[in-house]
Amino acid sequence: MRATLFLGALLSATFAVSAHAAPAASAPADDPVLGQVKQIQTRWETIKFTVPEGEKQTDEMTALGADADSLAAKYPDRVEVLIWDGIVTSERASLVNPISALSLASRARDTLEKAYKMNPTVLDAGAPTSLGVLYYRVPGFPVAFGDKAKARALLEQATRTAPDGLDAWYFYGDFLMTQGEYGKAREAFIHALAIPVRADRKVWDENRRLVITEKLEQIKAKH
């Protein structure tokens, strides 16, 4: 049975997260680590948005998770690496059974908490954004660690830190919508759509804006 801990994945975060997803890492020629992070990000986008849901998508995301874990083990002090390891781990949680999902979600939280403590501003507030998604999509006590108050604080911090962060504003709007705060959610989504298009992340950008447009239509139908 498909896990119900998340509304889709992180980065759709998304993430979670999950979808927990954070914006792209720039990859200057003199920083090979960011180049590897960019590869993880690009593979995540391809799997998430172009591979149909099912066994193939799950298998490919699992393989990506293994690579992200290896990169995090090799570079445990690189915030960008930890953020994307957390995002991919959150994504995997949305594709497995509920018991395995909770284990993966908890591991994603721990990884993202570490990244947050190191630097909450990196990748357009990638750590607080992804953590916020986990906290509002995962069930609360006694089932799991979900916490709406923590989610709100983290997502508000993310939007303050990254005023042009598409994911930060999308997930903040989505959170507000789940809380029945439709007017504020609409404002957040409109802000998100006004953010300049990321031509370097065409697949992610187009899909995220499509979902935001759909959310705005849902809000309009409620009024």
N, C-alpha and C positions, 0 to 999 in steps of 0.2 A: 504493500500500500504506500502511495506517495505521501511523504511527510506533510503534516499540516502545521508545522511550527512556524512556517514563513508564508507570506503572501508572495508566492513565486520565489525567485532567487534574489540575493542582495543587490546586486547592481542592476534590478529590473522593476541589494541590494534590490542585500541591494538586496544591496544590495542588493534578498540580501544581501545578501548582503549581501543572503545574504546576502538577496542579491544579494552580503554585505556588499555601485562600485565607485571607487575613487577615480578622479581625473587622471589623465595620462602623466607619466613621468617623462620629463625631457631627458634625452639621452645624449649628452655631449660626447664627442669622440674620445675625450680623455677620461671618461668614467664608464668602464666596461660593466660595472654593476648595474647602473641605470639602464644600460643596453639590455641586460638580462631581464630586468624588471619590465621593460617595454615589451619584450617577447612574451612574458607571462600575461601581461595585460592584453596584447593582441590576440593571443590564443584564447583567453577567456571570452573576449568579445565574439570571436568566430564561433566558439562552441555554444555560447549562450544564445546568440541571435540568429545563427544560420543552420545549426544542427537541430533537427526535429527532436522534441521531447521523447524520451524512451531510453532503451538500453544503450544505444550508441552514444547518446549525449552523456549519460551517466558514466560510461566507461572512459570517454575522453576527458571528462571533468575530473575523474579519479586519477587518471594519468597526469593531468596538469597539476593536481593537488600534490602528487608525489614530487614533482619537479619544484613546485613552490616551497614545499617543506624542506627539500634538500638545499635550496638557495637560502632559506632562512637559517638553517643549521650552519651554513658556511659563513653567512654574514649576519649574525644575531644582533649586531649594533647598527644596522642600516634600517632606518625608519621606513623607507620606501619598500624595502623587501618585506618587512613585517606586515605592513598594511596590506600588500597584495597577497601575502600568505593567508592573512586573516580573511580577506575577501573571498579567495578561492575556497577556503575551508568552510566559510558560511554558505557559499554556493553549493558545495557538496552536501551540506546539511539539508538543503531543500530537495534533494534528489533521492534520499534514502528513507528507510523506515523510521518511525518516530523515535525508537530507542537509540538507534545509531545517530539520528539527527541531533538529539540532545547532547550526545557526547561530542560531536563535531562542533556544535554551536558553542559549547562550553570552552572547547579548545580555541575556537576563533575569538571568543571574548578575551581569553587570557592573552592571546597574541596581540590583539588590538589594544588591550589595556597597557601592555608593555610599550607599544608604539606611541600611544597617547602620552604616557609619562615622559617619553623621550622628547617628543615634539608634536603637539597637537595641530600645528599649522601646515605641516608638510602635505603635499598633494591636495591642495585646496581643502584642508581640514579633513583629510581622508580618514584619520583615526576616529575623531568624534562623530563623524557622519556614520561610519560603519558600525560603531558601538551603539549609537542611538538607534539604528535600525534593529540591531539585535535586541535591545532592551524593550522595544515596543512590539516586536513581532513574536518573541519567545514568550510562552506562558509564564505567569508569575508564580510565586510561592503558593502551595507547596510542590507544584509540578516542576518548576524550573526557576530561572533567575530573572525573568522579565520584570521590568520596573518602569512604569509610564513616566514617573517624575524624573527619573534619571534620563530617560529617552528625550523628554522635552528639553531638559537643561543642556544635554549634549548637542542636540540638533539646533537649538538656538545659538549655542556657541559656534557651531559650524557655519551657520549663515552669517554671523557677525565676522568671523574670521575670513570667510571666503564669499564675499558678496557676488562674485562671478562664478561660483561653484555650482554647476548645473545639478549635480547629485545632491549637494547639501540642500538646495532649495526644493528639489523634487521630493526628497524624503521628508523634509520638514512639512511640506504641503500634504503629503500622504499621511503622515502622523496626525496632523490636525484634522484631516478628513476622518480618520478612524475614531477621533474623539468627538466627532459631531460639530467641530468648529469650522463650518463650511465657508463662512465669510473670510476668515483668516487663511484657510486653505486656498481659496481662490486667489487671494493676494499673493501668496507664496508661489503658486503655479504661474501666474501672470509674470511675476518677477523672473521666474525660471525661463520662460519662453523669450524674454527680452534679452537674455544673456547671449552674447555673440556665439555664432555657430562654430564648433570645433571641426574644421575641415580635416585635421589630422586624425580625427576619430569619427569618421563618417557613419559607420554602422551603429556605434553606440549613441552618438548624438541624435541621429534620425529616430532610432527606436525609443530613446528616452522622451523626445519631444512628442512622438506619437502617443505614448502613454499619458503624458501630461495633458494633451488635448482631449483624450478620452476621459480623463478625470474631471476636467472642466465641464465636459458635457454632462457627466454624472451629477455634478454639483448643480448645474443649471436645471436639470430635471427635477431636482428636489425643491426648487423655489418657484 
